[in-house]
Amino acid sequence: MQTVETSPIISERGFVSTVHILKSGEMIYSLQDFLKIESRFSWVDKKYLVGKILELQKKTDDRRRSFLVIYEDGNQIREYVNMDQTFQPLPFY
């Protein structure tokens, strides 16, 4: 019987998180919590968001994380690329 040597799977994509920040400064990280307030972010183009996530995945290094931070106040979207795992976005842009 022949043995096959396998190598570990190397991810070609980095980890990207989306964070929604309410006018009050509260940060929404989970899908469950986001679904409760989704209508407050109806101005966000979902196709644009998906495109940005895919773009950031390519730019994000192993063991790092990138963030798309979406602010309710001012309808702003900020990108933070290759941040440390402990990074916390500011509650106000």
One Martini backbone bead per residue (centre of mass of N, CA, C, O) as a GRO file, in nm:
protein
   93
    1MET     BB    1   0.097   0.036   0.021
    2GLN     BB    2   0.047   0.370  -0.029
    3THR     BB    3   0.169   0.674   0.082
    4VAL     BB    4   0.033   0.992   0.176
    5GLU     BB    5   0.140   1.313   0.185
    6THR     BB    6   0.031   1.575   0.388
    7SER     BB    7  -0.055   1.904   0.398
    8PRO     BB    8  -0.138   2.173   0.526
    9ILE     BB    9  -0.380   2.397   0.518
   10ILE     BB   10  -0.368   2.698   0.338
   11SER     BB   11  -0.476   3.000   0.381
   12GLU     BB   12  -0.574   3.267   0.151
   13ARG     BB   13  -0.750   3.388   0.386
   14GLY     BB   14  -0.851   3.621   0.585
   15PHE     BB   15  -0.979   3.775   0.869
   16VAL     BB   16  -1.314   3.917   0.880
   17SER     BB   17  -1.480   4.183   1.045
   18THR     BB   18  -1.794   4.300   1.153
   19VAL     BB   19  -1.894   4.630   1.274
   20HIS     BB   20  -2.159   4.773   1.450
   21ILE     BB   21  -2.232   5.122   1.519
   22LEU     BB   22  -2.405   5.300   1.724
   23LYS     BB   23  -2.492   5.610   1.830
   24SER     BB   24  -2.429   5.518   2.137
   25GLY     BB   25  -2.161   5.306   2.087
   26GLU     BB   26  -2.261   5.042   2.033
   27MET     BB   27  -2.145   4.711   1.973
   28ILE     BB   28  -2.189   4.492   1.687
   29TYR     BB   29  -2.102   4.141   1.628
   30SER     BB   30  -2.356   3.978   1.595
   31LEU     BB   31  -2.605   3.850   1.408
   32GLN     BB   32  -2.833   3.851   1.611
   33ASP     BB   33  -2.807   4.154   1.686
   34PHE     BB   34  -2.825   4.272   1.400
   35LEU     BB   35  -3.116   4.174   1.323
   36LYS     BB   36  -3.255   4.381   1.528
   37ILE     BB   37  -3.099   4.650   1.357
   38GLU     BB   38  -3.089   4.644   1.040
   39SER     BB   39  -3.262   4.899   0.951
   40ARG     BB   40  -3.031   5.110   1.040
   41PHE     BB   41  -2.855   4.973   0.771
   42SER     BB   42  -2.996   5.018   0.479
   43TRP     BB   43  -2.759   5.194   0.335
   44VAL     BB   44  -2.613   4.935   0.292
   45ASP     BB   45  -2.429   4.779   0.048
   46LYS     BB   46  -2.397   4.443   0.015
   47LYS     BB   47  -2.209   4.419  -0.230
   48TYR     BB   48  -1.991   4.602  -0.123
   49LEU     BB   49  -1.933   4.444   0.137
   50VAL     BB   50  -1.846   4.178   0.007
   51GLY     BB   51  -1.615   4.299  -0.159
   52LYS     BB   52  -1.453   4.404   0.087
   53ILE     BB   53  -1.411   4.135   0.226
   54LEU     BB   54  -1.254   4.000  -0.005
   55GLU     BB   55  -1.029   4.212  -0.016
   56LEU     BB   56  -0.934   4.185   0.286
   57GLN     BB   57  -0.856   3.887   0.283
   58LYS     BB   58  -0.606   3.932   0.092
   59LYS     BB   59  -0.463   4.151   0.300
   60THR     BB   60  -0.460   3.939   0.527
   61ASP     BB   61  -0.279   3.808   0.761
   62ASP     BB   62  -0.163   3.582   0.944
   63ARG     BB   63  -0.282   3.633   1.266
   64ARG     BB   64  -0.489   3.837   1.161
   65ARG     BB   65  -0.715   4.129   1.143
   66SER     BB   66  -0.998   4.257   0.985
   67PHE     BB   67  -1.208   4.558   0.951
   68LEU     BB   68  -1.555   4.646   0.935
   69VAL     BB   69  -1.679   4.965   1.012
   70ILE     BB   70  -2.020   5.051   1.099
   71TYR     BB   71  -2.176   5.363   1.109
   72GLU     BB   72  -2.464   5.512   1.187
   73ASP     BB   73  -2.321   5.767   1.229
   74GLY     BB   74  -2.288   5.910   0.908
   75ASN     BB   75  -2.258   5.670   0.720
   76GLN     BB   76  -1.993   5.490   0.795
   77ILE     BB   77  -1.692   5.331   0.653
   78ARG     BB   78  -1.432   5.135   0.799
   79GLU     BB   79  -1.089   5.035   0.760
   80TYR     BB   80  -0.900   4.757   0.913
   81VAL     BB   81  -0.573   4.639   0.861
   82ASN     BB   82  -0.391   4.417   1.026
   83MET     BB   83  -0.481   4.349   1.313
   84ASP     BB   84  -0.495   4.281   1.616
   85GLN     BB   85  -0.682   4.068   1.812
   86THR     BB   86  -0.738   4.321   2.032
   87PHE     BB   87  -0.890   4.500   1.864
   88GLN     BB   88  -1.075   4.818   1.901
   89PRO     BB   89  -1.300   5.012   1.799
   90LEU     BB   90  -1.424   5.307   1.777
   91PRO     BB   91  -1.738   5.443   1.862
   92PHE     BB   92  -1.618   5.690   1.700
   93TYR     BB   93  -1.526   5.863   1.400
   0.00000   0.00000   0.00000
